[in-house]
Structures are given as C-alpha cells and as structure tokens.
Amino acid sequence: MATITFEVTGKFDEQRDCSALLYAPLAGSATFLQARIYRFDYDGDREQLRAFVYRTLVDHHAHEFNDAGDPAITGHDFFLEIGMKPGVLDNEKEAVLEFYRSQVEPGFDLVNLQIFRRYYIFGSIEVEIFVRDMCNPAVHSWQAG
C-alpha cells in the first residue's frame, strides 16, 4: 500500500481577512488562502490514481493541481488542516468513493481517503484561536504545519 497527497488550489483566489473564519474579529491583521487536500491510501498504478483525481476533483480552468508533497502555497506563517474524524459523515468523501466504485477498471484499489481543508495563514496569529473557532472536537481532526 502507498499513500499520496494531492492539493487543489484556486488559480484566481486572493488572500482574505482571517476574521471571516472566526467568531470575533482579530485584534491584529492576518489573511488566509484555502486549499483542498486529498490523501489517498491505495494499491496499484499511481498514474491511474493521479488521472482519476485530475479528472474528477480538479476544475481545469479554475484550479491548480499539486502532488509534489510540499505545500503549494509559500510565504505563509503556518497552515491549519481540518478534516472530519473517521466515522463521521463526510458527503464529499462519500461522493468520491461512490464515483470510484462506479468505475469499471480504475487501475488502482482505493484503500482509504482523507479530505482536509488547508488554511494558509499569513500573519502572526496564534493557531489556538483558529482551532478554538473552526474545529469541533466531536467531529473534526486537525493538524498545524
């Protein structure tokens, strides 16, 4: 079994005020950009999986697609990845899995899929503020980088 991570970012996205993510406005100034992270555990042909992801999860006109392993966006102070805990209903994940199951011969076996939203934060703000306001400990898992 192998693991690969794909990151999808918006070609035309602009940094936005971090206060939009929080319950109360920040005292300081900070902005963010958002990306989608798809982490696949799989067996089989890596290029077939890559083609599947590119074909089904990327809008060729509006998105950038990164599978290099390093964060696609640079210059940030930190990033926060937020995803659903295992066993919690995740409609996007279920839709991707259902589409995968509909493929006659995809060329790979999908063992597990994790989906995260990655928020790139630009500014000297404590990560705990974002975790407190954006993560529900009952349903979300998170990690900072």
N, C-alpha and C positions, 0 to 999 in steps of 0.2 A: 504494500500500500504506500502511496505517495501523497503528499499534501502540496497544494499550490494555492496561492492567493492572487486574486485579481482585484484591481482597484479601478473604479469608474468615476471620473470627474467631469464636470461640465466645462466645455470649451469656452463658454461665454459667461461663466459665473464671476461675480465680483465680490470682494470682501464685504461682509455686512457687520453691523454693530452686534456685539455679543449680548447686549441687553435683551435682544429679541429672543434669546434662548432661555432667559432666566425669569424668575418671578418678580424680581425687583431690579431696577436699573443699576448698572455698575457705577461705583464712585469714579473709577478711572476709565481710560479709553482702551478698548480692545475690540478686535474684529475677528471674524471667522470665515472659513470656507468649508464646505461639506463634501464628502465623497462617500461612495458605497463600496464596501469591502465584501468580497465573496471568497470564502475559504473552503476549498473542496478537498476532501479525502477521497481518493479514487484508486482504482486499478485500471490498467490499460494504457491506451495511447494518449499521451499528453497533448499532442496537436489536435486530436479529435475533440478533447475536452475544451481546449482553447477556442476552437472553431465554434463549438456549441455555445460557449459563453459569449463570444463576439456576436454570434447570430441572434441570440435570444435576450441578452441583457444590456446591449450597447446600442444606443441610437447613433448611427454612423455620422450624422450631421451635427449632433449637439454634444457628443461625449468624447472624451479621451479615454484610452484603454491602456492600463499598465499592468504588466505581470512580471516586472523585474524584481519584485520583492522589497525594494526600497520605497518609502513614501513618495507619491507622485508630486506632492507639493512641498516646496522648500521654503525656508525662511521663517517658519513658524516657531513659536516658543515651546509649544507642546501640542500633542493631539490627544483626543479622547475618543476611544472606540466604545460604542454602546450597541449591544445586541440583546436578543431575547435568550433567556435561560433555556436549557434543554427541557423539553416537555411543555413549554408554553406555546400557545397557538401563535404562529407566525405566518400570516397569509401569503407574504411574498415567497417565503421558503416553500410553502406547500404548493404554490403555483409553479415554481421552478421544478420541484420534484415531480409534479403531475405531468408537466410537459416532457421532462426527461423520460418518464415511464412510457409516454406515448411514442417515443422514437423506436423504430424497428431495430436498427443496429447502430447504436450511437458510437461504438468503437471504444467505449470505456465503461467501467462499472462505477457508479456513484455510490460511495460508501457513506459519506456524511457531508452535509453542507451547513456552514455557519454564515450568517449575514450580519454585518455590522454597519452602522453609520459612523464614519470617522469625521470628527470635527477638528479642523486645524485652527488653533488659537494663536492669534498674533497680538501679543501684549502681555505685560507682567501681571497676570491674574492667577490666583491660587486655583488649582484643579479641583479642590474640595467644593468650591462654590458651584461648579458645573455638575459635579456628581450629586450634590445635595438636591439641586433643582431639576436635573434631567434624568436621573436614574431612580427607578422604583426598585428597591432591593428585593421585592417579591417576584418581579418578572424580568428584570434586566441584569445582565452581566456587563462589566466594563473593565477597561484597562487603559492606562495612560502611557504615552510614549513621548 
